[in-house]
Amino acid sequence: MTLSTQDRYRTRTRDRLEPMARVEPTVWSGVDGPIDAETLVAHDTRGFSVFRDLLGPSEVRAFQDELLRLSTDDKLKADERTIVEPKSQEVRSIFEVHRISDLIAELVRDPRVIERARQILGSDVYVHQSRINYMPGFRGKGFYWHSDFETWHAEDGMPCPRAVSMSIALTDNFPFNGGLMVMPGSQRTFVPCVGETPDEHYKASLSMQEIGVPSEADIATLANACGIEQFTGPAGSALMFDSNVMHGSGSNITPFPRSNIFIVFNSVENELVEPFAAAKPRPSFIAARR
């Protein structure tokens, strides 16, 4: 398939642009899979789906042990793929984790995971990004409202929002320990952001994003139109959400830590081109180019 490099989703401009309606569907046709028809319709409308008990208790324990092993590996902590909290120096995220951990590589290929992505995107897929996220108790920092697609479009050259993320909880997600908040239906609206992308922006944005976040007025308008829901559930549950869903998380000041495995699948028919609003692409460990 020949991709057009026309920029249908302008962002990172000097002056504010109005939010625009999305062109592409949320659920693409052409591939059967494990998601039932009713859930697919709801996903197309809301932009996300929750799958309870995707992983069983023994699997959860195995992945919890793996995350502990990875977070306490001093050599890995010094690797550029590892992001630490600016003040505490605790591990916040480890990227490209499916190439670091054999166990997580198996999870990426698991039919419970990849077949759902293929079904939603209507094509074969590849891993655009993988990471594990740690949010410790008492001092885990949240992430401000944003659309992942805005960043992937601006800084990675993703032509359109034909990508889907799966966040698999490895700890219980309560309403009070920094769980992910999403705006149902917000994937239908692309919200451009103001401000030029600095060189090597990823080095700062992975810890605290300031460029590529919508204005408070645009967030308020979208929230009033869509509402806000939160992903909660026991360890082993999974949230699958469209790349353009507006989402964010608050800080965790409770004693209950939160961690998850995060996998982004991109359609093979949505290959990355040159960034639309950055001088050069981000490293492949953040945005794989197949």
For each residue, the residues with C-beta under 8 A, 3 or more apart:
1: 269
2:
3: 159 269 270 271 273
4: 159
5: 159 273 274
6:
7: 10 276
8: 23 160
9: 20 149 150 153 160 190 192 276
10: 7 13 17 192 276 277
11: 17 150 153 154 190 192 193 212 276 277
12: 154 192 193 194 195 196 197 211 212 277 278
13: 10 16 17 192 194
14: 194 196
15: 194
16: 13 192 194 215
17: 10 11 13 20 192
18: 192
19: 189 190 191 192 218 221 222
20: 9 17 189 190 192
21: 188 189 190
22: 161 187 188 189 190 244
23: 8 160
24: 160 161 162
25: 28 44
26: 43 44 45 47 120 187 188 242
27: 40 43 44 120 122
28: 25 31 120 121 122 123 162 267
29: 122
30: 122 123
31: 28 118 119 121 122 123
32: 119
33: 115 116 118 119 120
34: 111 112 115 116 119
35: 39 40 43 49 116 119 120
36: 39 40
37: 40 41
38: 41 42
39: 35 36 42 43 49
40: 27 35 36 37 43 44 119 120
41: 37 38 44 45
42: 38 39 45 46 49
43: 26 27 35 39 40 46 47 48 49 120 240
44: 25 26 27 40 41
45: 26 41 42 184 185
46: 42 43 49 184 185
47: 26 43 182 184 185 186 187 188 241 242 244 245
48: 43 182 184 239 240 241 242 245
49: 35 39 42 43 46 239 240 241
50: 231 233 237 238 239 240
51: 54 116 237 238 239 240
52: 233 234 236 237
53: 56 234 236 237
54: 51 112 113 168 236 237 238
55: 59 60 63 168 235 236 238
56: 53 59 60 236
57: 60 61 236
58: 61 62
59: 55 56 62 63 236
60: 55 56 57 63 64 170 235 236
61: 57 58 64 65
62: 58 59 65 66 103
63: 55 59 60 66 67 103 104 107 168 170 261
64: 60 61 67 68 170 171 235 259
65: 61 62 68 69
66: 62 63 69 70 101 103 104
67: 63 64 70 71 132 134 170 259 261
68: 64 65 71 72
69: 65 66 72 73
70: 66 67 73 76 94 97 100 101 132
71: 67 68 77 91 94 134
72: 68 69
73: 69 70 76 77
74: 77 78
75: 78 79
76: 70 73 79 81 82 94 100
77: 71 73 74 82 84 91
78: 74 75 82
79: 75 76 82
80: 283 285
81: 76 94 95 96 97 100 285
82: 76 77 78 79 91 93 94 95
83: 91 92 93 94 95 206 207
84: 77 88 89 90 91 92 207
85: 88 89 90 91 92 139 141 207
86: 207 208
87:
88: 84 85 136 139
89: 84 85
90: 84 85 134 136 139
91: 71 77 82 83 84 85 94 134
92: 83 84 85 133 134 141 206 207
93: 82 83 131 132 133 134 206
94: 70 71 76 81 82 83 91 97 100 131 132
95: 81 82 83 129 130 131 285 286
96: 81 99 100 129 130 131 284 285 286 288
97: 70 81 94 100 101 104 130 131 132 261
98: 101 104 105 107 108 127 130 263
99: 96 105 130 285
100: 70 76 81 94 96 97 104
101: 66 70 97 98 104 105
102: 105 106
103: 62 63 66 106 107
104: 63 66 97 98 100 101 107 108 130 132 261
105: 98 99 101 102 108 109
106: 102 103 109 110
107: 63 98 103 104 110 113 168 261 263
108: 98 104 105 113 114 127 130 263
109: 105 106 113 114
110: 106 107 113 114
111: 34 114 115
112: 34 54 115 116
113: 54 107 108 109 110 116 117 166 168 263
114: 108 109 110 111 117 118 125 265
115: 33 34 111 112 118 119
116: 33 34 35 51 112 113 119 120 166 240
117: 113 114 120 121 125 164 166 240 265
118: 31 33 114 115 121 122 123 124 125 265
119: 31 32 33 34 35 40 115 116 122
120: 26 27 28 33 35 40 43 116 117 164 240
121: 28 31 117 118 125 162 163 164 265 266 267
122: 27 28 29 30 31 118 119 267
123: 28 30 31 118 267 268 269
124: 118 267 268
125: 114 117 118 121 265 266 267 268
126: 265 266 268 288 290
127: 98 108 130 263 264 265 266 288
128: 152 156 158 163 264 265 266 287 288
129: 95 96 262 263 264 286 287 288
130: 95 96 97 98 99 104 108 127 261 262 263 264
131: 93 94 95 96 97 261 262
132: 67 70 93 94 97 104 259 260 261 262
133: 92 93 259 260 262
134: 67 71 90 91 92 93 140 257 259
135: 140 141 142 177 178 249 252 257 258 259
136: 88 90 139 140 252 257
137: 140 177 252 254 255 256 257
138: 252 253 254 255
139: 85 88 90 136 251 252 253
140: 134 135 136 137 178 251 252 257 258
141: 85 92 135 208 251
142: 135 178 248 249 250 251 252
143: 146 209 248 249
144: 209 213 248
145: 213 214 219 246 247 248
146: 143 150 151 209 212 213 214 246 247 248
147: 150 151 186 190 191 214 243 244 245 246 247
148: 151 152 163 165 243 244 245 247 264
149: 9 152 153 158 161 163 190 243 244
150: 9 11 146 147 153 154 190 191 192 193 212 244
151: 146 147 148 154 155 156 205 209 212
152: 128 148 149 155 156 158 163 243 287
153: 9 11 149 150 156 157 158 159 161 276 277
154: 11 12 150 151 193 197 212 275 276 277 278
155: 151 152 197 201 202 212 275 277 278 281 282 287
156: 128 151 152 153 272 275 281 282 286 287
157: 153 272 273 274 275 276 281
158: 128 149 152 153 161 163 243 266 270 272 287
159: 3 4 5 153 270 271 272 273
160: 8 9 23 24 270
161: 22 24 149 153 158 187 190 242 243 244
162: 24 28 121 243 266 267 269 270
163: 121 128 148 149 152 158 242 243 264 265 266 267 270
164: 117 120 121 240 241 242 243 264 265
165: 148 240 241 243 262 263 264 265
166: 113 116 117 238 239 240 262 263 265
167: 180 231 238 239 240 241 260 261 262
168: 54 55 63 107 113 236 237 238 260 261 262 263
169: 172 173 231 233 234 235 236 237 238 239 258 259 260
170: 60 63 64 67 235 236 259 260 261
171: 64 235 256 257 258 259 260
172: 169 233 234 235 256
173: 169 177 179 180 231 232 233 234 237 258
174: 177 179 232 254 256
175: 179 230 232
176: 254 256
177: 135 137 173 174 252 254 256 257 258
178: 135 140 142 249 250 251 252 254 258
179: 173 174 175 230 231 232 249 258
180: 167 173 230 231 239 247 248 249
181: 228 229 230 231 247 248 249 250
182: 47 48 186 228 229 230 231 239 241 245 246 247
183: 186 222 223 226 227 228 229 245 246 247
184: 45 46 47 48 226 227 229
185: 45 46 47 188 225 226
186: 47 147 182 183 189 222 226 244 245 246
187: 22 26 47 161 241 242 243 244 245
188: 21 22 26 47 185
189: 19 20 21 22 186 222 244
190: 9 11 19 20 21 22 147 149 150 161 244
191: 19 147 150 214 218 222 246
192: 9 10 11 12 13 16 17 18 19 20 150
193: 11 12 150 154 211 212 213 214 215
194: 12 13 14 15 16 215
195: 12 211 212
196: 12 14 211 277
197: 12 154 155 201 211 212 275 277 278 279
198: 201 204 211
199: 279
200: 203
201: 155 197 198 204 205 211 212 278
202: 155 205 206 282 283 286
203: 200 206
204: 198 201 207 208 209 210
205: 151 201 202 208 209 210 211 212
206: 83 92 93 202 203 209 286
207: 83 84 85 86 92 204
208: 86 141 204 205
209: 143 144 146 151 204 205 206 212 213
210: 204 205 213
211: 12 193 195 196 197 198 201 205
212: 11 12 146 150 151 154 155 193 195 197 201 205 209
213: 144 145 146 193 209 210
214: 145 146 147 191 193 218 219 222 246
215: 16 193 194 218 219
216: 219 220
217: 220 221
218: 19 191 214 215 221 222
219: 145 214 215 216 222 223 246
220: 216 217 223 224
221: 19 217 218 224 225
222: 19 183 186 189 191 214 218 219 225 226 246
223: 183 219 220 226 227 228
224: 220 221
225: 185 221 222
226: 183 184 185 186 222 223 246
227: 183 184 223
228: 181 182 183 223
229: 181 182 183 184
230: 175 179 180 181 182
231: 50 167 169 173 179 180 181 182 237 239
232: 173 174 175 179
233: 50 52 169 172 173 237
234: 52 53 169 172 173 237
235: 55 60 64 169 170 171 172
236: 52 53 54 55 56 57 59 60 168 169 170
237: 50 51 52 53 54 168 169 173 231 233 234
238: 50 51 54 55 166 167 168 169
239: 48 49 50 51 166 167 169 180 182 231
240: 43 48 49 50 51 116 117 120 164 165 166 167
241: 47 48 49 164 165 167 182 187 245 247
242: 26 47 48 161 163 164 187 245
243: 147 148 149 152 158 161 162 163 164 165 187 264
244: 22 47 147 148 149 150 161 186 187 189 190
245: 47 48 147 148 182 183 186 187 241 242
246: 145 146 147 182 183 186 191 214 219 222 226
247: 145 146 147 148 180 181 182 183 241
248: 142 143 144 145 146 180 181
249: 135 142 143 178 179 180 181
250: 142 178 181
251: 139 140 141 142 178
252: 135 136 137 138 139 140 142 177 178 256 257 258
253: 138 139
254: 137 138 174 176 177 178
255: 137 138
256: 137 171 172 174 176 177 252
257: 134 135 136 137 140 171 177 252
258: 135 140 169 171 173 177 178 179 252
259: 64 67 132 133 134 135 169 170 171
260: 132 133 167 168 169 170 171
261: 63 67 97 104 107 130 131 132 167 168 170
262: 129 130 131 132 133 165 166 167 168
263: 98 107 108 113 127 129 130 165 166 168
264: 127 128 129 130 148 163 164 165 243
265: 114 117 118 121 125 126 127 128 163 164 165 166
266: 121 125 126 127 128 158 162 163 270 271 272
267: 28 121 122 123 124 125 162 163 270
268: 123 124 125 126 271 290
269: 1 3 123 162
270: 3 158 159 160 162 163 266 267
271: 3 159 266 268 289 290
272: 156 157 158 159 266 281 287 289 290
273: 3 5 157 159
274: 5 157 281
275: 154 155 156 157 197 278 279 280 281
276: 7 9 10 11 153 154 157
277: 10 11 12 153 154 155 196 197
278: 12 154 155 197 201 275 281 282
279: 197 199 275
280: 275
281: 155 156 157 272 274 275 278 287 289
282: 155 156 202 278 286 287
283: 80 202 286 287
284: 96 287 288 289
285: 80 81 95 96 99 288
286: 95 96 129 156 202 206 282 283
287: 128 129 152 155 156 158 272 281 282 283 284
288: 96 126 127 128 129 284 285
289: 271 272 281 284
290: 126 268 271 272
